[in-house]
Amino acid sequence: MKRFALIGYPLGHSFSKSYFHSKFEREGLTEFSYENIEIEDEKSLKEFIEAGQFDGVNITIPWKQKSLECLVELSEECKKIGSVNVLKKMPSGHYKGYNTDRIGFTETLRPLLKPWHTSALILGDGGATKAVIYALEKLEIDYQIVSRNPGNKLNRISYENIRQIDVRNAPLIINCTPLGMHPHTENLPEIPYSGIHKFHLLIDLIYNPTETLFLKKGAERGAMTKNGYDMLVRQAEESWKIWNTENN
């Protein structure tokens, strides 16, 4: 039996379990299973990783950064990004960490880019943000991060200080926060939506609901919008490749 799992908290919105169950059924993989495992604290996270009971693991909010501290081996890209969302059990029994968010985001974004998409606002500063930053840097797109706690960090501003002109001058806006995710669909990032225009592209990493309030308000201003479903599918398939490729 090959065992796989998703860890995070909460997991009521989870995509991965249903996706992989459907995949196993389509491909006749009767000896494969996939579980959701809610992990509420760092102690439980460390214990889960040290136990190494699964052949492969996906990681979601809020453990994409904290998991790094529990791992003894990381892919080179995972080290550069500073965030992990996939674990693979190695022959020695320990987990190796990977990041497939970067690939999923890049392959979702690239076909939508126009020549004027040279500057971005990234909403949120969590684990998914790190993969988005890495992707934007590879694509040579400038960015600024909007964060609840920006401190004095470079390229970061607070939600309280973001202005209409900041939004207007960043034709690519990416929501990396959980604001608007089911069941709290009435929430959205607090930015000056009046600065959005028809040349904007808004991407939300959330996939449930299919149109968040963030995307809806952007569409009302004439912007092109994209939810996170395709990104999730792409990163899930990359996870599958990692789990089933030897010597990576």
C-alpha positions as CSV (number, residue, x, y, z in Angstrom):
1,M,0.0,0.0,0.0
2,K,1.3,3.4,-1.0
3,R,0.1,6.1,1.5
4,F,-0.1,9.9,0.8
5,A,-1.5,12.7,2.9
6,L,-2.2,16.4,3.1
7,I,-1.2,18.3,6.3
8,G,-2.4,21.8,7.4
9,Y,-5.0,23.5,9.5
10,P,-7.9,23.7,8.9
11,L,-8.5,21.3,6.0
12,G,-12.2,21.7,5.5
13,H,-11.5,23.4,2.1
14,S,-9.1,20.7,0.9
15,F,-8.6,20.1,-2.8
16,S,-5.9,17.4,-2.6
17,K,-7.8,14.5,-1.2
18,S,-10.6,14.5,-3.7
19,Y,-8.2,15.2,-6.6
20,F,-5.9,12.3,-5.8
21,H,-8.8,9.9,-5.0
22,S,-10.2,10.6,-8.4
23,K,-6.7,10.1,-9.9
24,F,-6.2,6.8,-8.2
25,E,-9.7,5.6,-9.4
26,R,-9.1,6.7,-13.0
27,E,-5.7,5.0,-13.2
28,G,-6.7,1.9,-11.3
29,L,-4.3,2.4,-8.4
30,T,-6.2,0.4,-5.9
31,E,-3.2,0.1,-3.5
32,F,-2.9,3.9,-3.1
33,S,-4.5,6.0,-0.4
34,Y,-4.7,9.7,0.5
35,E,-5.6,11.2,3.8
36,N,-6.2,14.6,5.3
37,I,-4.4,15.2,8.6
38,E,-5.1,18.4,10.5
39,I,-2.1,19.5,12.5
40,E,-2.7,22.3,15.0
41,D,0.6,23.0,16.6
42,E,4.4,22.9,16.0
43,K,5.0,20.0,18.3
44,S,2.5,17.8,16.3
45,L,4.1,18.9,13.1
46,K,7.6,17.9,14.3
47,E,6.2,14.5,15.5
48,F,4.5,13.9,12.2
49,I,7.6,14.6,10.1
50,E,9.8,12.6,12.3
51,A,7.5,9.6,12.2
52,G,7.8,9.3,8.3
53,Q,4.7,7.2,8.0
54,F,3.7,8.3,4.5
55,D,5.3,7.9,1.0
56,G,4.5,11.4,0.1
57,V,2.9,14.5,1.7
58,N,1.4,17.8,0.5
59,I,1.6,20.8,2.9
60,T,-0.7,23.7,3.1
61,I,-1.5,26.7,5.4
62,P,0.0,27.3,8.0
63,W,3.0,24.9,7.8
64,K,4.8,25.7,4.6
65,Q,7.6,27.6,6.3
66,K,7.7,25.9,9.7
67,S,8.1,22.5,8.1
68,L,11.6,23.6,6.9
69,E,12.9,23.5,10.4
70,C,11.9,19.9,10.8
71,L,13.6,18.5,7.7
72,V,17.1,17.2,7.2
73,E,17.1,17.4,3.4
74,L,15.7,19.9,0.9
75,S,15.8,20.3,-2.9
76,E,17.9,23.2,-4.1
77,E,14.9,25.1,-5.3
78,C,13.2,24.6,-2.0
79,K,16.2,26.1,-0.2
80,K,16.2,29.1,-2.5
81,I,12.4,29.7,-2.1
82,G,12.4,29.2,1.7
83,S,9.1,27.4,1.7
84,V,8.1,23.7,1.3
85,N,4.8,22.2,0.1
86,V,5.8,18.6,-0.8
87,L,7.5,15.9,1.2
88,K,8.9,12.7,-0.3
89,K,10.0,9.7,1.8
90,M,13.5,8.8,0.9
91,P,15.0,5.2,1.0
92,S,16.6,6.0,4.3
93,G,13.2,6.7,5.8
94,H,13.5,10.5,6.2
95,Y,11.5,13.1,4.3
96,K,13.0,15.4,1.6
97,G,11.3,18.7,1.1
98,Y,10.3,20.2,-2.3
99,N,8.4,23.2,-3.6
100,T,5.9,22.8,-6.5
101,D,4.0,26.0,-5.8
102,R,6.5,27.9,-7.9
103,I,5.9,25.7,-10.9
104,G,2.2,25.8,-10.5
105,F,2.1,29.6,-10.2
106,T,4.5,30.2,-13.1
107,E,2.6,27.9,-15.5
108,T,-0.7,29.6,-14.5
109,L,0.7,33.1,-14.9
110,R,2.8,32.9,-18.0
111,P,0.0,32.5,-20.6
112,L,-1.9,35.5,-19.1
113,L,1.0,38.0,-19.1
114,K,0.8,41.0,-21.3
115,P,3.7,43.4,-22.1
116,W,2.5,45.9,-19.5
117,H,2.5,43.4,-16.6
118,T,5.9,44.5,-15.4
119,S,5.1,45.4,-11.8
120,A,3.1,43.4,-9.2
121,L,1.5,43.8,-5.8
122,I,1.6,40.6,-3.7
123,L,-1.0,40.5,-0.9
124,G,0.2,38.6,2.0
125,D,3.6,37.4,3.3
126,G,3.2,33.7,4.1
127,G,4.7,30.5,2.6
128,A,2.9,30.7,-0.7
129,T,4.2,34.3,-1.1
130,K,7.8,33.0,-1.1
131,A,7.1,30.8,-4.2
132,V,5.3,33.7,-5.9
133,I,8.3,36.0,-5.3
134,Y,10.7,33.4,-6.7
135,A,8.6,33.0,-9.8
136,L,8.3,36.8,-10.4
137,E,12.0,37.2,-10.0
138,K,12.6,34.5,-12.6
139,L,10.1,36.3,-14.9
140,E,11.8,39.7,-14.2
141,I,8.7,41.3,-12.8
142,D,9.1,43.9,-10.1
143,Y,7.0,43.5,-7.0
144,Q,5.9,45.0,-3.7
145,I,4.5,43.0,-0.8
146,V,1.5,44.2,1.2
147,S,1.7,42.8,4.7
148,R,0.0,43.2,8.0
149,N,3.5,43.4,9.6
150,P,5.9,44.9,7.1
151,G,8.4,46.2,9.6
152,N,11.3,47.8,7.8
153,K,11.7,45.0,5.3
154,L,12.5,46.0,1.7
155,N,9.6,46.1,-0.8
156,R,7.0,45.8,1.9
157,I,4.2,48.1,2.9
158,S,1.2,47.8,5.2
159,Y,-2.4,47.6,4.3
160,E,-2.9,50.9,6.1
161,N,-0.4,52.7,3.9
162,I,-1.3,51.3,0.5
163,R,-2.6,54.1,-1.8
164,Q,-4.8,54.1,-4.9
165,I,-1.7,55.1,-6.9
166,D,0.2,52.0,-5.6
167,V,-2.7,49.8,-7.0
168,R,-2.9,51.7,-10.3
169,N,0.8,51.4,-10.9
170,A,0.9,47.7,-10.3
171,P,-1.1,46.0,-13.1
172,L,-0.6,42.6,-11.7
173,I,-2.1,41.9,-8.2
174,I,-1.8,38.5,-6.5
175,N,-3.7,37.5,-3.5
176,C,-1.6,35.0,-1.4
177,T,-3.8,35.5,1.8
178,P,-6.6,33.1,2.8
179,L,-9.0,36.1,2.9
180,G,-12.2,35.1,1.0
181,M,-11.7,31.4,1.3
182,H,-14.7,29.2,2.0
183,P,-16.5,29.4,4.4
184,H,-15.5,33.1,5.0
185,T,-16.4,34.2,1.5
186,E,-17.4,37.7,2.7
187,N,-13.8,38.6,3.5
188,L,-11.3,40.3,1.1
189,P,-7.9,42.1,1.2
190,E,-8.4,45.7,2.1
191,I,-6.8,47.6,-0.8
192,P,-8.1,50.6,-2.8
193,Y,-10.0,48.8,-5.5
194,S,-10.8,52.1,-7.1
195,G,-7.2,52.0,-8.5
196,I,-7.9,48.9,-10.6
197,H,-8.5,49.3,-14.3
198,K,-9.0,47.3,-17.5
199,F,-5.3,46.6,-17.9
200,H,-5.0,44.8,-14.5
201,L,-4.6,41.1,-14.0
202,L,-5.8,39.8,-10.6
203,I,-4.8,36.3,-9.5
204,D,-6.2,34.7,-6.4
205,L,-4.5,31.6,-5.1
206,I,-7.8,30.6,-3.5
207,Y,-9.9,28.2,-5.6
208,N,-13.0,27.8,-3.3
209,P,-15.1,29.8,-4.1
210,T,-14.3,29.9,-7.8
211,E,-14.8,33.7,-7.7
212,T,-13.7,35.4,-4.5
213,L,-14.9,38.8,-3.5
214,F,-11.4,40.1,-4.4
215,L,-11.7,38.8,-8.0
216,K,-15.3,40.0,-8.3
217,K,-14.4,43.5,-7.3
218,G,-11.5,43.4,-9.8
219,A,-13.8,42.1,-12.6
220,E,-16.3,44.9,-11.9
221,R,-13.5,47.4,-12.6
222,G,-12.7,45.7,-15.9
223,A,-9.7,43.6,-14.9
224,M,-8.9,40.2,-16.1
225,T,-9.1,37.6,-13.2
226,K,-7.9,34.1,-12.5
227,N,-8.5,31.8,-9.5
228,G,-6.1,29.3,-8.0
229,Y,-7.6,26.1,-9.4
230,D,-5.2,25.6,-12.3
231,M,-2.3,26.3,-10.1
232,L,-3.4,23.6,-7.6
233,V,-3.8,21.1,-10.4
234,R,-0.3,21.8,-11.8
235,Q,1.4,21.7,-8.4
236,A,-0.5,18.4,-7.5
237,E,0.8,16.8,-10.8
238,E,4.3,18.0,-10.0
239,S,4.0,16.4,-6.6
240,W,3.0,13.2,-8.2
241,K,6.0,13.3,-10.5
242,I,8.3,13.8,-7.5
243,W,6.8,10.9,-5.5
244,N,7.2,8.6,-8.5
245,T,10.6,9.6,-9.8
246,E,13.7,7.8,-8.4
247,N,16.8,9.7,-7.4
248,N,15.4,13.2,-7.1
